[in-house]
Amino acid sequence: MEIVIVFVYIVLFFIALVLSFASFKYFITMWKFKNRKKDGSEDEDFKRFD
């Protein structure tokens, strides 16, 4: 029975790891989007947000 509990903990750990990595990537993208130049020179990276 303990093996099942350990397996569940490992699965939850990997799910949390993937979610935190995705959140970190999203945070970096939003930070770049917030601090982009106003002349539109960087807009190729952010077409999906406009």
N, C-alpha and C positions, 0 to 999 in steps of 0.2 A: 504493500500500500504506500510505503514511503517513496517508492520509485515514481509513482504517478504524481505525487506532490512535487517532487524535485523537477520532473518533466514539465509540469505546469508552470513552475517558477521560471524555468529556463525559457519557455515559450513567451511568457509575459515580459521577461527581460529583453528578449529580442524585439518584441513589438514596441516596447518603450524606447529602445535604442533607435529603431527605424523612425519612429515618430519624432524623436528629439532631433535626429539628423535632418529630417524634412523641415521641421520648424526652424532650424538654424539656417538652412539654405534659403528659406522664405524670408527670414529676417534680414539676411545679407542683401537679397534682391530688393526688398522694400527700402532698405537703407540707401542703396545705390539710386533707387528711383526717386527717393525724397531729396537726395543731394545731387541730382543730375543738373547739367548745365541748362540754362533757360533758352539758349539759342537753338535748341533742337538738334544739335550735332550728335547726341547720343540716343536719339529716338529709335534707331533700328533695334536696339535691345528691348525696348519697352512698348512695341506696337500693340501687344496684347492687353496692356493696361489702359491705353488711351481710348 
